[in-house]
Amino acid sequence: MMVRHVFEKTLVRAGEVRSFQISFGANGWEVSEKNDRRVARHYHADWHQVERTLMRFRDEIDALRLQGWREQELRTQN
């Protein structure tokens, strides 16, 4: 089964990186949150849990933006 990315956002500030991802694959919904020091990964079978996590991610991303974090620009290959 192919993994389908549902949500993916990476923010940067002064060399720090925060990443938020939600994808769907063979193991159900994979939710991951990464920063420079740790990776938290969880699997959910219930879409309602995923919805709550997505709302939390969006709230946290909004708060980080207010603190000066910016969305990481995608690098293109020439």
PQR file with spaces between the fields and no chain letter, atoms N, CA, C, O and H, PARSE charges and radii, in Angstrom:
ATOM       1  N    MET     1       0.840   -1.177    0.000 -0.4000 1.5000
ATOM       2  CA   MET     1       0.000    0.000    0.000 -0.0000 2.0000
ATOM       3  C    MET     1       0.888    1.245    0.000  0.5500 1.7000
ATOM       4  O    MET     1       1.896    1.309    0.703 -0.5500 1.4000
ATOM       5  N    MET     2       0.504    2.197   -0.777 -0.4000 1.5000
ATOM       6  CA   MET     2       1.250    3.453   -0.866 -0.0000 2.0000
ATOM       7  C    MET     2       0.896    4.372    0.300  0.5500 1.7000
ATOM       8  O    MET     2      -0.254    4.413    0.738 -0.5500 1.4000
ATOM       9  H    MET     2      -0.316    2.146   -1.348  0.4000 1.0000
ATOM      10  N    VAL     3       1.883    5.104    0.798 -0.4000 1.5000
ATOM      11  CA   VAL     3       1.660    6.065    1.877 -0.0000 2.0000
ATOM      12  C    VAL     3       1.140    7.359    1.259  0.5500 1.7000
ATOM      13  O    VAL     3       1.702    7.869    0.290 -0.5500 1.4000
ATOM      14  H    VAL     3       2.817    5.070    0.443  0.4000 1.0000
ATOM      15  N    ARG     4       0.061    7.878    1.833 -0.4000 1.5000
ATOM      16  CA   ARG     4      -0.527    9.125    1.352 -0.0000 2.0000
ATOM      17  C    ARG     4      -0.358   10.191    2.427  0.5500 1.7000
ATOM      18  O    ARG     4      -0.864   10.044    3.539 -0.5500 1.4000
ATOM      19  H    ARG     4      -0.395    7.463    2.620  0.4000 1.0000
ATOM      20  N    HIS     5       0.358   11.269    2.091 -0.4000 1.5000
ATOM      21  CA   HIS     5       0.559   12.360    3.038 -0.0000 2.0000
ATOM      22  C    HIS     5      -0.688   13.240    3.052  0.5500 1.7000
ATOM      23  O    HIS     5      -1.122   13.745    2.016 -0.5500 1.4000
ATOM      24  H    HIS     5       0.769   11.389    1.188  0.4000 1.0000
ATOM      25  N    VAL     6      -1.253   13.412    4.240 -0.4000 1.5000
ATOM      26  CA   VAL     6      -2.464   14.201    4.414 -0.0000 2.0000
ATOM      27  C    VAL     6      -2.118   15.614    4.882  0.5500 1.7000
ATOM      28  O    VAL     6      -2.772   16.582    4.491 -0.5500 1.4000
ATOM      29  H    VAL     6      -0.901   13.001    5.081  0.4000 1.0000
ATOM      30  N    PHE     7      -1.094   15.725    5.715 -0.4000 1.5000
ATOM      31  CA   PHE     7      -0.681   17.018    6.247 -0.0000 2.0000
ATOM      32  C    PHE     7       0.814   16.968    6.482  0.5500 1.7000
ATOM      33  O    PHE     7       1.336   15.996    7.027 -0.5500 1.4000
ATOM      34  H    PHE     7      -0.564   14.939    6.032  0.4000 1.0000
ATOM      35  N    GLU     8       1.508   18.034    6.064 -0.4000 1.5000
ATOM      36  CA   GLU     8       2.944   18.104    6.287 -0.0000 2.0000
ATOM      37  C    GLU     8       3.350   19.572    6.337  0.5500 1.7000
ATOM      38  O    GLU     8       3.098   20.330    5.401 -0.5500 1.4000
ATOM      39  H    GLU     8       1.084   18.824    5.622  0.4000 1.0000
ATOM      40  N    LYS     9       3.978   19.959    7.435 -0.4000 1.5000
ATOM      41  CA   LYS     9       4.391   21.347    7.613 -0.0000 2.0000
ATOM      42  C    LYS     9       5.716   21.344    8.368  0.5500 1.7000
ATOM      43  O    LYS     9       5.859   20.658    9.380 -0.5500 1.4000
ATOM      44  H    LYS     9       4.183   19.343    8.195  0.4000 1.0000
ATOM      45  N    THR    10       6.679   22.110    7.876 -0.4000 1.5000
ATOM      46  CA   THR    10       7.969   22.254    8.535 -0.0000 2.0000
ATOM      47  C    THR    10       8.236   23.738    8.746  0.5500 1.7000
ATOM      48  O    THR    10       8.145   24.538    7.815 -0.5500 1.4000
ATOM      49  H    THR    10       6.564   22.668    7.054  0.4000 1.0000
ATOM      50  N    LEU    11       8.566   24.092    9.984 -0.4000 1.5000
ATOM      51  CA   LEU    11       8.872   25.470   10.343 -0.0000 2.0000
ATOM      52  C    LEU    11      10.317   25.566   10.810  0.5500 1.7000
ATOM      53  O    LEU    11      10.855   24.630   11.401 -0.5500 1.4000
ATOM      54  H    LEU    11       8.639   23.442   10.741  0.4000 1.0000
ATOM      55  N    VAL    12      10.936   26.708   10.540 -0.4000 1.5000
ATOM      56  CA   VAL    12      12.330   26.930   10.948 -0.0000 2.0000
ATOM      57  C    VAL    12      12.465   28.285   11.630  0.5500 1.7000
ATOM      58  O    VAL    12      11.713   29.220   11.355 -0.5500 1.4000
ATOM      59  H    VAL    12      10.499   27.468   10.061  0.4000 1.0000
ATOM      60  N    ARG    13      13.451   28.365   12.533 -0.4000 1.5000
ATOM      61  CA   ARG    13      13.795   29.631   13.190 -0.0000 2.0000
ATOM      62  C    ARG    13      15.204   29.501   13.743  0.5500 1.7000
ATOM      63  O    ARG    13      15.484   28.624   14.560 -0.5500 1.4000
ATOM      64  H    ARG    13      14.062   27.605   12.756  0.4000 1.0000
ATOM      65  N    ALA    14      16.085   30.381   13.292 -0.4000 1.5000
ATOM      66  CA   ALA    14      17.461   30.449   13.803 -0.0000 2.0000
ATOM      67  C    ALA    14      18.131   29.073   13.884  0.5500 1.7000
ATOM      68  O    ALA    14      18.743   28.733   14.897 -0.5500 1.4000
ATOM      69  H    ALA    14      15.858   31.093   12.628  0.4000 1.0000
ATOM      70  N    GLY    15      18.012   28.299   12.829 -0.4000 1.5000
ATOM      71  CA   GLY    15      18.668   26.997   12.794 -0.0000 2.0000
ATOM      72  C    GLY    15      17.892   25.868   13.447  0.5500 1.7000
ATOM      73  O    GLY    15      18.296   24.710   13.341 -0.5500 1.4000
ATOM      74  H    GLY    15      17.515   28.575   12.006  0.4000 1.0000
ATOM      75  N    GLU    16      16.793   26.172   14.118 -0.4000 1.5000
ATOM      76  CA   GLU    16      15.935   25.142   14.714 -0.0000 2.0000
ATOM      77  C    GLU    16      14.890   24.706   13.697  0.5500 1.7000
ATOM      78  O    GLU    16      14.486   25.489   12.838 -0.5500 1.4000
ATOM      79  H    GLU    16      16.465   27.113   14.204  0.4000 1.0000
ATOM      80  N    VAL    17      14.456   23.455   13.799 -0.4000 1.5000
ATOM      81  CA   VAL    17      13.468   22.908   12.866 -0.0000 2.0000
ATOM      82  C    VAL    17      12.377   22.199   13.650  0.5500 1.7000
ATOM      83  O    VAL    17      12.663   21.435   14.573 -0.5500 1.4000
ATOM      84  H    VAL    17      14.785   22.819   14.497  0.4000 1.0000
ATOM      85  N    ARG    18      11.122   22.453   13.282 -0.4000 1.5000
ATOM      86  CA   ARG    18       9.953   21.735   13.830 -0.0000 2.0000
ATOM      87  C    ARG    18       9.160   21.202   12.648  0.5500 1.7000
ATOM      88  O    ARG    18       8.898   21.936   11.696 -0.5500 1.4000
ATOM      89  H    ARG    18      10.889   23.073   12.533  0.4000 1.0000
ATOM      90  N    SER    19       8.780   19.945   12.700 -0.4000 1.5000
ATOM      91  CA   SER    19       8.068   19.310   11.600 -0.0000 2.0000
ATOM      92  C    SER    19       6.841   18.574   12.129  0.5500 1.7000
ATOM      93  O    SER    19       6.896   17.922   13.172 -0.5500 1.4000
ATOM      94  H    SER    19       8.993   19.349   13.474  0.4000 1.0000
ATOM      95  N    PHE    20       5.743   18.685   11.402 -0.4000 1.5000
ATOM      96  CA   PHE    20       4.473   18.057   11.765 -0.0000 2.0000
ATOM      97  C    PHE    20       3.967   17.291   10.546  0.5500 1.7000
ATOM      98  O    PHE    20       3.878   17.849    9.452 -0.5500 1.4000
ATOM      99  H    PHE    20       5.698   19.215   10.555  0.4000 1.0000
ATOM     100  N    GLN    21       3.634   16.009   10.735 -0.4000 1.5000
ATOM     101  CA   GLN    21       3.201   15.194    9.600 -0.0000 2.0000
ATOM     102  C    GLN    21       2.070   14.260    9.995  0.5500 1.7000
ATOM     103  O    GLN    21       2.034   13.724   11.103 -0.5500 1.4000
ATOM     104  H    GLN    21       3.706   15.556   11.624  0.4000 1.0000
ATOM     105  N    ILE    22       1.145   14.081    9.055 -0.4000 1.5000
ATOM     106  CA   ILE    22       0.094   13.071    9.185 -0.0000 2.0000
ATOM     107  C    ILE    22       0.017   12.367    7.836  0.5500 1.7000
ATOM     108  O    ILE    22      -0.110   13.011    6.794 -0.5500 1.4000
ATOM     109  H    ILE    22       1.174   14.517    8.156  0.4000 1.0000
ATOM     110  N    SER    23       0.096   11.041    7.867 -0.4000 1.5000
ATOM     111  CA   SER    23       0.000   10.264    6.633 -0.0000 2.0000
ATOM     112  C    SER    23      -0.844    9.024    6.876  0.5500 1.7000
ATOM     113  O    SER    23      -1.057    8.608    8.015 -0.5500 1.4000
ATOM     114  H    SER    23       0.199   10.519    8.714  0.4000 1.0000
ATOM     115  N    PHE    24      -1.317    8.445    5.788 -0.4000 1.5000
ATOM     116  CA   PHE    24      -2.119    7.233    5.863 -0.0000 2.0000
ATOM     117  C    PHE    24      -1.421    6.142    5.081  0.5500 1.7000
ATOM     118  O    PHE    24      -1.016    6.343    3.936 -0.5500 1.4000
ATOM     119  H    PHE    24      -1.144    8.782    4.862  0.4000 1.0000
ATOM     120  N    GLY    25      -1.281    4.970    5.714 -0.4000 1.5000
ATOM     121  CA   GLY    25      -0.605    3.854    5.067 -0.0000 2.0000
ATOM     122  C    GLY    25      -1.129    2.528    5.574  0.5500 1.7000
ATOM     123  O    GLY    25      -2.224    2.450    6.131 -0.5500 1.4000
ATOM     124  H    GLY    25      -1.610    4.806    6.644  0.4000 1.0000
ATOM     125  N    ALA    26      -0.350    1.505    5.378 -0.4000 1.5000
ATOM     126  CA   ALA    26      -0.749    0.140    5.732 -0.0000 2.0000
ATOM     127  C    ALA    26      -1.023   -0.027    7.225  0.5500 1.7000
ATOM     128  O    ALA    26      -1.830   -0.873    7.611 -0.5500 1.4000
ATOM     129  H    ALA    26       0.539    1.569    4.925  0.4000 1.0000
ATOM     130  N    ASN    27      -0.358    0.774    8.075 -0.4000 1.5000
ATOM     131  CA   ASN    27      -0.545    0.673    9.526 -0.0000 2.0000
ATOM     132  C    ASN    27      -1.607    1.626   10.055  0.5500 1.7000
ATOM     133  O    ASN    27      -1.731    1.789   11.269 -0.5500 1.4000
ATOM     134  H    ASN    27       0.297    1.461    7.761  0.4000 1.0000
ATOM     135  N    GLY    28      -2.368    2.252    9.180 -0.4000 1.5000
ATOM     136  CA   GLY    28      -3.370    3.225    9.602 -0.0000 2.0000
ATOM     137  C    GLY    28      -2.811    4.631    9.498  0.5500 1.7000
ATOM     138  O    GLY    28      -1.974    4.913    8.640 -0.5500 1.4000
ATOM     139  H    GLY    28      -2.266    2.120    8.194  0.4000 1.0000
ATOM     140  N    TRP    29      -3.272    5.504   10.364 -0.4000 1.5000
ATOM     141  CA   TRP    29      -2.850    6.902   10.369 -0.0000 2.0000
ATOM     142  C    TRP    29      -1.574    7.054   11.184  0.5500 1.7000
ATOM     143  O    TRP    29      -1.551    6.731   12.371 -0.5500 1.4000
ATOM     144  H    TRP    29      -3.952    5.274   11.060  0.4000 1.0000
ATOM     145  N    GLU    30      -0.512    7.544   10.549 -0.4000 1.5000
ATOM     146  CA   GLU    30       0.737    7.803   11.250 -0.0000 2.0000
ATOM     147  C    GLU    30       0.838    9.303   11.506  0.5500 1.7000
ATOM     148  O    GLU    30       0.732   10.112   10.584 -0.5500 1.4000
ATOM     149  H    GLU    30      -0.530    7.806    9.585  0.4000 1.0000
ATOM     150  N    VAL    31       1.042    9.655   12.760 -0.4000 1.5000
ATOM     151  CA   VAL    31       1.156   11.045   13.177 -0.0000 2.0000
ATOM     152  C    VAL    31       2.554   11.224   13.749  0.5500 1.7000
ATOM     153  O    VAL    31       2.960   10.484   14.645 -0.5500 1.4000
ATOM     154  H    VAL    31       1.128    8.998   13.509  0.4000 1.0000
ATOM     155  N    SER    32       3.297   12.206   13.233 -0.4000 1.5000
ATOM     156  CA   SER    32       4.640   12.421   13.777 -0.0000 2.0000
ATOM     157  C    SER    32       4.901   13.906   13.967  0.5500 1.7000
ATOM     158  O    SER    32       4.437   14.758   13.208 -0.5500 1.4000
ATOM     159  H    SER    32       2.967   12.807   12.505  0.4000 1.0000
ATOM     160  N    GLU    33       5.661   14.172   15.007 -0.4000 1.5000
ATOM     161  CA   GLU    33       6.075   15.532   15.347 -0.0000 2.0000
ATOM     162  C    GLU    33       7.566   15.466   15.656  0.5500 1.7000
ATOM     163  O    GLU    33       8.000   14.681   16.500 -0.5500 1.4000
ATOM     164  H    GLU    33       6.038   13.480   15.624  0.4000 1.0000
ATOM     165  N    LYS    34       8.347   16.297   14.968 -0.4000 1.5000
ATOM     166  CA   LYS    34       9.801   16.250   15.111 -0.0000 2.0000
ATOM     167  C    LYS    34      10.330   17.626   15.467  0.5500 1.7000
ATOM     168  O    LYS    34       9.831   18.649   14.996 -0.5500 1.4000
ATOM     169  H    LYS    34       7.995   16.935   14.283  0.4000 1.0000
ATOM     170  N    ASN    35      11.354   17.627   16.310 -0.4000 1.5000
ATOM     171  CA   ASN    35      12.126   18.846   16.544 -0.0000 2.0000
ATOM     172  C    ASN    35      13.593   18.445   16.592  0.5500 1.7000
ATOM     173  O    ASN    35      13.929   17.288   16.338 -0.5500 1.4000
ATOM     174  H    ASN    35      11.760   16.796   16.693  0.4000 1.0000
ATOM     175  N    ASP    36      14.455   19.376   16.912 -0.4000 1.5000
ATOM     176  CA   ASP    36      15.892   19.086   16.898 -0.0000 2.0000
ATOM     177  C    ASP    36      16.303   18.020   17.907  0.5500 1.7000
ATOM     178  O    ASP    36      17.346   17.388   17.738 -0.5500 1.4000
ATOM     179  H    ASP    36      14.182   20.315   17.119  0.4000 1.0000
ATOM     180  N    ARG    37      15.517   17.808   18.937 -0.4000 1.5000
ATOM     181  CA   ARG    37      15.902   16.892   20.010 -0.0000 2.0000
ATOM     182  C    ARG    37      15.133   15.570   20.043  0.5500 1.7000
ATOM     183  O    ARG    37      15.611   14.595   20.624 -0.5500 1.4000
ATOM     184  H    ARG    37      14.669   18.321   19.074  0.4000 1.0000
ATOM     185  N    ARG    38      13.956   15.525   19.429 -0.4000 1.5000
ATOM     186  CA   ARG    38      13.187   14.282   19.552 -0.0000 2.0000
ATOM     187  C    ARG    38      12.206   14.101   18.397  0.5500 1.7000
ATOM     188  O    ARG    38      11.880   15.037   17.668 -0.5500 1.4000
ATOM     189  H    ARG    38      13.568   16.317   18.957  0.4000 1.0000
ATOM     190  N    VAL    39      11.755   12.864   18.265 -0.4000 1.5000
ATOM     191  CA   VAL    39      10.716   12.503   17.298 -0.0000 2.0000
ATOM     192  C    VAL    39       9.631   11.773   18.065  0.5500 1.7000
ATOM     193  O    VAL    39       9.903   10.793   18.759 -0.5500 1.4000
ATOM     194  H    VAL    39      12.021   12.104   18.857  0.4000 1.0000
ATOM     195  N    ALA    40       8.401   12.250   17.940 -0.4000 1.5000
ATOM     196  CA   ALA    40       7.259   11.572   18.550 -0.0000 2.0000
ATOM     197  C    ALA    40       6.398   11.018   17.413  0.5500 1.7000
ATOM     198  O    ALA    40       5.948   11.766   16.545 -0.5500 1.4000
ATOM     199  H    ALA    40       8.180   13.046   17.377  0.4000 1.0000
ATOM     200  N    ARG    41       6.174    9.713   17.424 -0.4000 1.5000
ATOM     201  CA   ARG    41       5.411    9.070   16.354 -0.0000 2.0000
ATOM     202  C    ARG    41       4.328    8.210   16.986  0.5500 1.7000
ATOM     203  O    ARG    41       4.586    7.443   17.913 -0.5500 1.4000
ATOM     204  H    ARG    41       6.539    9.105   18.129  0.4000 1.0000
ATOM     205  N    HIS    42       3.114    8.349   16.470 -0.4000 1.5000
ATOM     206  CA   HIS    42       1.974    7.577   16.971 -0.0000 2.0000
ATOM     207  C    HIS    42       1.166    7.057   15.794  0.5500 1.7000
ATOM     208  O    HIS    42       1.201    7.621   14.701 -0.5500 1.4000
ATOM     209  H    HIS    42       2.904    8.972   15.717  0.4000 1.0000
ATOM     210  N    TYR    43       0.445    5.981   16.031 -0.4000 1.5000
ATOM     211  CA   TYR    43      -0.450    5.420   15.017 -0.0000 2.0000
ATOM     212  C    TYR    43      -1.869    5.443   15.562  0.5500 1.7000
ATOM     213  O    TYR    43      -2.105    5.120   16.726 -0.5500 1.4000
ATOM     214  H    TYR    43       0.417    5.523   16.920  0.4000 1.0000
ATOM     215  N    HIS    44      -2.808    5.828   14.711 -0.4000 1.5000
ATOM     216  CA   HIS    44      -4.220    5.875   15.093 -0.0000 2.0000
ATOM     217  C    HIS    44      -5.047    5.094   14.083  0.5500 1.7000
ATOM     218  O    HIS    44      -4.755    5.110   12.887 -0.5500 1.4000
ATOM     219  H    HIS    44      -2.616    6.090   13.766  0.4000 1.0000
ATOM     220  N    ALA    45      -6.070    4.419   14.561 -0.4000 1.5000
ATOM     221  CA   ALA    45      -7.025    3.755   13.681 -0.0000 2.0000
ATOM     222  C    ALA    45      -8.294    4.591   13.546  0.5500 1.7000
ATOM     223  O    ALA    45      -9.067    4.402   12.607 -0.5500 1.4000
ATOM     224  H    ALA    45      -6.307    4.406   15.533  0.4000 1.0000
ATOM     225  N    ASP    46      -8.507    5.508   14.475 -0.4000 1.5000
ATOM     226  CA   ASP    46      -9.729    6.308   14.534 -0.0000 2.0000
ATOM     227  C    ASP    46      -9.493    7.690   13.926  0.5500 1.7000
ATOM     228  O    ASP    46      -8.613    8.425   14.375 -0.5500 1.4000
ATOM     229  H    ASP    46      -7.879    5.661   15.238  0.4000 1.0000
ATOM     230  N    TRP    47     -10.277    8.046   12.903 -0.4000 1.5000
ATOM     231  CA   TRP    47     -10.136    9.335   12.247 -0.0000 2.0000
ATOM     232  C    TRP    47     -10.374   10.493   13.211  0.5500 1.7000
ATOM     233  O    TRP    47      -9.769   11.552   13.041 -0.5500 1.4000
ATOM     234  H    TRP    47     -10.991    7.449   12.538  0.4000 1.0000
ATOM     235  N    HIS    48     -11.227   10.332   14.211 -0.4000 1.5000
ATOM     236  CA   HIS    48     -11.498   11.412   15.165 -0.0000 2.0000
ATOM     237  C    HIS    48     -10.248   11.772   15.975  0.5500 1.7000
ATOM     238  O    HIS    48     -10.040   12.941   16.299 -0.5500 1.4000
ATOM     239  H    HIS    48     -11.718    9.472   14.350  0.4000 1.0000
ATOM     240  N    GLN    49      -9.432   10.799   16.298 -0.4000 1.5000
ATOM     241  CA   GLN    49      -8.164   11.077   16.972 -0.0000 2.0000
ATOM     242  C    GLN    49      -7.237   11.881   16.057  0.5500 1.7000
ATOM     243  O    GLN    49      -6.538   12.789   16.506 -0.5500 1.4000
ATOM     244  H    GLN    49      -9.601    9.849   16.035  0.4000 1.0000
ATOM     245  N    VAL    50      -7.243   11.537   14.778 -0.4000 1.5000
ATOM     246  CA   VAL    50      -6.423   12.251   13.803 -0.0000 2.0000
ATOM     247  C    VAL    50      -6.904   13.697   13.683  0.5500 1.7000
ATOM     248  O    VAL    50      -6.087   14.616   13.610 -0.5500 1.4000
ATOM     249  H    VAL    50      -7.811   10.800   14.412  0.4000 1.0000
ATOM     250  N    GLU    51      -8.205   13.904   13.661 -0.4000 1.5000
ATOM     251  CA   GLU    51      -8.765   15.263   13.589 -0.0000 2.0000
ATOM     252  C    GLU    51      -8.326   16.110   14.783  0.5500 1.7000
ATOM     253  O    GLU    51      -7.957   17.274   14.622 -0.5500 1.4000
ATOM     254  H    GLU    51      -8.868   13.158   13.720  0.4000 1.0000
ATOM     255  N    ARG    52      -8.367   15.530   15.966 -0.4000 1.5000
ATOM     256  CA   ARG    52      -7.931   16.257   17.166 -0.0000 2.0000
ATOM     257  C    ARG    52      -6.444   16.603   17.086  0.5500 1.7000
ATOM     258  O    ARG    52      -6.035   17.704   17.454 -0.5500 1.4000
ATOM     259  H    ARG    52      -8.666   14.585   16.097  0.4000 1.0000
ATOM     260  N    THR    53      -5.650   15.669   16.612 -0.4000 1.5000
ATOM     261  CA   THR    53      -4.219   15.919   16.461 -0.0000 2.0000
ATOM     262  C    THR    53      -3.975   17.012   15.427  0.5500 1.7000
ATOM     263  O    THR    53      -3.117   17.870   15.633 -0.5500 1.4000
ATOM     264  H    THR    53      -5.982   14.774   16.313  0.4000 1.0000
ATOM     265  N    LEU    54      -4.706   16.996   14.330 -0.4000 1.5000
ATOM     266  CA   LEU    54      -4.561   18.021   13.308 -0.0000 2.0000
ATOM     267  C    LEU    54      -4.903   19.401   13.862  0.5500 1.7000
ATOM     268  O    LEU    54      -4.213   20.374   13.560 -0.5500 1.4000
ATOM     269  H    LEU    54      -5.403   16.298   14.162  0.4000 1.0000
ATOM     270  N    MET    55      -5.947   19.496   14.660 -0.4000 1.5000
ATOM     271  CA   MET    55      -6.301   20.775   15.285 -0.0000 2.0000
ATOM     272  C    MET    55      -5.186   21.245   16.228  0.5500 1.7000
ATOM     273  O    MET    55      -4.848   22.428   16.262 -0.5500 1.4000
ATOM     274  H    MET    55      -6.508   18.705   14.906  0.4000 1.0000
ATOM     275  N    ARG    56      -4.622   20.304   16.990 -0.4000 1.5000
ATOM     276  CA   ARG    56      -3.519   20.648   17.896 -0.0000 2.0000
ATOM     277  C    ARG    56      -2.310   21.124   17.109  0.5500 1.7000
ATOM     278  O    ARG    56      -1.675   22.113   17.478 -0.5500 1.4000
ATOM     279  H    ARG    56      -4.897   19.343   16.962  0.4000 1.0000
ATOM     280  N    PHE    57      -1.984   20.415   16.012 -0.4000 1.5000
ATOM     281  CA   PHE    57      -0.862   20.824   15.166 -0.0000 2.0000
ATOM     282  C    PHE    57      -1.079   22.243   14.648  0.5500 1.7000
ATOM     283  O    PHE    57      -0.165   23.064   14.704 -0.5500 1.4000
ATOM     284  H    PHE    57      -2.500   19.612   15.713  0.4000 1.0000
ATOM     285  N    ARG    58      -2.268   22.539   14.149 -0.4000 1.5000
ATOM     286  CA   ARG    58      -2.549   23.862   13.589 -0.0000 2.0000
ATOM     287  C    ARG    58      -2.438   24.942   14.656  0.5500 1.7000
ATOM     288  O    ARG    58      -1.896   26.017   14.397 -0.5500 1.4000
ATOM     289  H    ARG    58      -3.011   21.871   14.103  0.4000 1.0000
ATOM     290  N    ASP    59      -2.946   24.664   15.851 -0.4000 1.5000
ATOM     291  CA   ASP    59      -2.829   25.637   16.949 -0.0000 2.0000
ATOM     292  C    ASP    59      -1.362   25.873   17.308  0.5500 1.7000
ATOM     293  O    ASP    59      -0.943   27.013   17.512 -0.5500 1.4000
ATOM     294  H    ASP    59      -3.386   23.791   16.061  0.4000 1.0000
ATOM     295  N    GLU    60      -0.593   24.799   17.382 -0.4000 1.5000
ATOM     296  CA   GLU    60       0.821   24.932   17.740 -0.0000 2.0000
ATOM     297  C    GLU    60       1.599   25.668   16.650  0.5500 1.7000
ATOM     298  O    GLU    60       2.468   26.485   16.955 -0.5500 1.4000
ATOM     299  H    GLU    60      -0.934   23.874   17.216  0.4000 1.0000
ATOM     300  N    ILE    61       1.297   25.389   15.396 -0.4000 1.5000
ATOM     301  CA   ILE    61       1.949   26.075   14.278 -0.0000 2.0000
ATOM     302  C    ILE    61       1.624   27.562   14.311  0.5500 1.7000
ATOM     303  O    ILE    61       2.510   28.388   14.093 -0.5500 1.4000
ATOM     304  H    ILE    61       0.591   24.726   15.148  0.4000 1.0000
ATOM     305  N    ASP    62       0.374   27.918   14.580 -0.4000 1.5000
ATOM     306  CA   ASP    62      -0.004   29.331   14.703 -0.0000 2.0000
ATOM     307  C    ASP    62       0.789   30.016   15.820  0.5500 1.7000
ATOM     308  O    ASP    62       1.275   31.133   15.647 -0.5500 1.4000
ATOM     309  H    ASP    62      -0.346   27.247   14.757  0.4000 1.0000
ATOM     310  N    ALA    63       0.915   29.344   16.955 -0.4000 1.5000
ATOM     311  CA   ALA    63       1.672   29.904   18.083 -0.0000 2.0000
ATOM     312  C    ALA    63       3.149   30.064   17.723  0.5500 1.7000
ATOM     313  O    ALA    63       3.765   31.069   18.078 -0.5500 1.4000
ATOM     314  H    ALA    63       0.521   28.436   17.096  0.4000 1.0000
ATOM     315  N    LEU    64       3.718   29.087   17.025 -0.4000 1.5000
ATOM     316  CA   LEU    64       5.118   29.176   16.622 -0.0000 2.0000
ATOM     317  C    LEU    64       5.341   30.336   15.652  0.5500 1.7000
ATOM     318  O    LEU    64       6.348   31.038   15.740 -0.5500 1.4000
ATOM     319  H    LEU    64       3.217   28.271   16.737  0.4000 1.0000
ATOM     320  N    ARG    65       4.407   30.534   14.733 -0.4000 1.5000
ATOM     321  CA   ARG    65       4.526   31.654   13.787 -0.0000 2.0000
ATOM     322  C    ARG    65       4.534   32.992   14.528  0.5500 1.7000
ATOM     323  O    ARG    65       5.259   33.910   14.145 -0.5500 1.4000
ATOM     324  H    ARG    65       3.588   29.964   14.661  0.4000 1.0000
ATOM     325  N    LEU    66       3.742   33.101   15.573 -0.4000 1.5000
ATOM     326  CA   LEU    66       3.726   34.329   16.368 -0.0000 2.0000
ATOM     327  C    LEU    66       5.067   34.548   17.076  0.5500 1.7000
ATOM     328  O    LEU    66       5.409   35.678   17.424 -0.5500 1.4000
ATOM     329  H    LEU    66       3.154   32.354   15.884  0.4000 1.0000
ATOM     330  N    GLN    67       5.820   33.475   17.286 -0.4000 1.5000
ATOM     331  CA   GLN    67       7.131   33.552   17.931 -0.0000 2.0000
ATOM     332  C    GLN    67       8.266   33.730   16.917  0.5500 1.7000
ATOM     333  O    GLN    67       9.440   33.698   17.286 -0.5500 1.4000
ATOM     334  H    GLN    67       5.542   32.557   17.003  0.4000 1.0000
ATOM     335  N    GLY    68       7.918   33.916   15.651 -0.4000 1.5000
ATOM     336  CA   GLY    68       8.935   34.174   14.638 -0.0000 2.0000
ATOM     337  C    GLY    68       9.338   32.995   13.774  0.5500 1.7000
ATOM     338  O    GLY    68      10.226   33.128   12.932 -0.5500 1.4000
ATOM     339  H    GLY    68       6.964   33.942   15.351  0.4000 1.0000
ATOM     340  N    TRP    69       8.714   31.854   13.961 -0.4000 1.5000
ATOM     341  CA   TRP    69       9.011   30.697   13.125 -0.0000 2.0000
ATOM     342  C    TRP    69       8.409   30.925   11.738  0.5500 1.7000
ATOM     343  O    TRP    69       7.352   31.544   11.612 -0.5500 1.4000
ATOM     344  H    TRP    69       7.993   31.746   14.646  0.4000 1.0000
ATOM     345  N    ARG    70       9.079   30.427   10.704 -0.4000 1.5000
ATOM     346  CA   ARG    70       8.623   30.570    9.326 -0.0000 2.0000
ATOM     347  C    ARG    70       8.599   29.205    8.641  0.5500 1.7000
ATOM     348  O    ARG    70       9.362   28.302    8.985 -0.5500 1.4000
ATOM     349  H    ARG    70       9.937   29.924   10.807  0.4000 1.0000
ATOM     350  N    GLU    71       7.699   29.082    7.662 -0.4000 1.5000
ATOM     351  CA   GLU    71       7.601   27.830    6.922 -0.0000 2.0000
ATOM     352  C    GLU    71       8.866   27.617    6.091  0.5500 1.7000
ATOM     353  O    GLU    71       9.361   28.533    5.434 -0.5500 1.4000
ATOM     354  H    GLU    71       7.080   29.816    7.383  0.4000 1.0000
ATOM     355  N    GLN    72       9.368   26.401    6.139 -0.4000 1.5000
ATOM     356  CA   GLN    72      10.588   26.078    5.399 -0.0000 2.0000
ATOM     357  C    GLN    72      10.267   26.085    3.907  0.5500 1.7000
ATOM     358  O    GLN    72       9.280   25.495    3.468 -0.5500 1.4000
ATOM     359  H    GLN    72       8.966   25.657    6.673  0.4000 1.0000
ATOM     360  N    GLU    73      11.110   26.759    3.141 -0.4000 1.5000
ATOM     361  CA   GLU    73      10.926   26.786    1.701 -0.0000 2.0000
ATOM     362  C    GLU    73      11.446   25.499    1.111  0.5500 1.7000
ATOM     363  O    GLU    73      12.473   24.973    1.541 -0.5500 1.4000
ATOM     364  H    GLU    73      11.912   27.239    3.497  0.4000 1.0000
ATOM     365  N    LEU    74      10.720   24.986    0.107 -0.4000 1.5000
ATOM     366  CA   LEU    74      11.138   23.774   -0.565 -0.0000 2.0000
ATOM     367  C    LEU    74      12.329   24.083   -1.444  0.5500 1.7000
ATOM     368  O    LEU    74      12.371   25.104   -2.131 -0.5500 1.4000
ATOM     369  H    LEU    74       9.886   25.414   -0.242  0.4000 1.0000
ATOM     370  N    ARG    75      13.292   23.185   -1.410 -0.4000 1.5000
ATOM     371  CA   ARG    75      14.470   23.347   -2.269 -0.0000 2.0000
ATOM     372  C    ARG    75      14.191   22.654   -3.596  0.5500 1.7000
ATOM     373  O    ARG    75      13.736   21.511   -3.632 -0.5500 1.4000
ATOM     374  H    ARG    75      13.257   22.356   -0.852  0.4000 1.0000
ATOM     375  N    THR    76      14.468   23.355   -4.672 -0.4000 1.5000
ATOM     376  CA   THR    76      14.271   22.764   -5.985 -0.0000 2.0000
ATOM     377  C    THR    76      15.618   22.347   -6.550  0.5500 1.7000
ATOM     378  O    THR    76      16.642   22.985   -6.307 -0.5500 1.4000
ATOM     379  H    THR    76      14.838   24.283   -4.643  0.4000 1.0000
ATOM     380  N    GLN    77      15.588   21.269   -7.303 -0.4000 1.5000
ATOM     381  CA   GLN    77      16.813   20.781   -7.936 -0.0000 2.0000
ATOM     382  C    GLN    77      16.875   21.325   -9.344  0.5500 1.7000
ATOM     383  O    GLN    77      15.869   21.332  -10.054 -0.5500 1.4000
ATOM     384  H    GLN    77      14.756   20.751   -7.500  0.4000 1.0000
ATOM     385  N    ASN    78      18.036   21.778   -9.752 -0.4000 1.5000
ATOM     386  CA   ASN    78      18.224   22.302  -11.123 -0.0000 2.0000
ATOM     387  C    ASN    78      18.746   21.240  -12.027  0.5500 1.7000
ATOM     388  O    ASN    78      18.965   21.491  -13.212 -0.5500 1.4000
ATOM     389  H    ASN    78      18.853   21.772   -9.175  0.4000 1.0000
